[in-house]
């Protein structure tokens, strides 16, 4: 059974550019959430999608956005990149919202902003 | 802001010992609790979930939950060098935040041979 797939694995962007990250959940999983991980702040929640609708949003500026498609695949977009956006971006999927079997994480996308 | 506090570590134990990882949380209404293991340079991996007060055992791992004390712990028996990683405590959200996990900063565990 394939796990959560995130692409690309690594990305280097320049300040001011925008970036789109992709996440394909485990087959049958309908909930997809995104987290940012940095050494200074740890794991911080970005947003969660279920059935193509954003159900939750963390405390991030509007430059961070996302969407979910009908096949449950999700993308997140960061516009006007800042140096502080350099982080590991993790996607997690589950069968349902608040799934009792927990959330499975993908390998992440390492974003470096220069 | 819902807070999750973990023993800061790093925690260092010899091979074969019991490693005890602790976590307290601020939201008294939290109903689900997860422990994740994260190896350096890798993504978090779910190792235990617990929902009811008491103990839950899975192999060498035992999760303990005390909702009255807002405390959850993870015991690793017969610790192995391969258990060396950062362990993350993550209560789940509820109500309008049901799909969200609130992560602690993690406890770094080192098991030395």
Boltz contact constraints between the chains, C-beta under 6 A:
constraints:
  - contact:
      token1: [A, 31]
      token2: [B, 99]
      max_distance: 6.0
  - contact:
      token1: [A, 42]
      token2: [B, 105]
      max_distance: 6.0
  - contact:
      token1: [A, 43]
      token2: [B, 103]
      max_distance: 6.0
  - contact:
      token1: [A, 45]
      token2: [B, 100]
      max_distance: 6.0
  - contact:
      token1: [A, 48]
      token2: [B, 99]
      max_distance: 6.0
  - contact:
      token1: [A, 55]
      token2: [B, 99]
      max_distance: 6.0
  - contact:
      token1: [A, 56]
      token2: [B, 97]
      max_distance: 6.0
  - contact:
      token1: [A, 56]
      token2: [B, 99]
      max_distance: 6.0
  - contact:
      token1: [A, 56]
      token2: [B, 100]
      max_distance: 6.0
  - contact:
      token1: [A, 90]
      token2: [B, 43]
      max_distance: 6.0
  - contact:
      token1: [A, 97]
      token2: [B, 98]
      max_distance: 6.0
  - contact:
      token1: [A, 97]
      token2: [B, 99]
      max_distance: 6.0
  - contact:
      token1: [A, 98]
      token2: [B, 92]
      max_distance: 6.0
  - contact:
      token1: [A, 98]
      token2: [B, 98]
      max_distance: 6.0
  - contact:
      token1: [A, 98]
      token2: [B, 99]
      max_distance: 6.0
  - contact:
      token1: [A, 102]
      token2: [B, 34]
      max_distance: 6.0
  - contact:
      token1: [A, 102]
      token2: [B, 46]
      max_distance: 6.0
  - contact:
      token1: [A, 102]
      token2: [B, 49]
      max_distance: 6.0
  - contact:
      token1: [A, 105]
      token2: [B, 43]
      max_distance: 6.0
  - contact:
      token1: [A, 105]
      token2: [B, 44]
      max_distance: 6.0
  - contact:
      token1: [A, 107]
      token2: [B, 43]
      max_distance: 6.0
  - contact:
      token1: [A, 108]
      token2: [B, 43]
      max_distance: 6.0
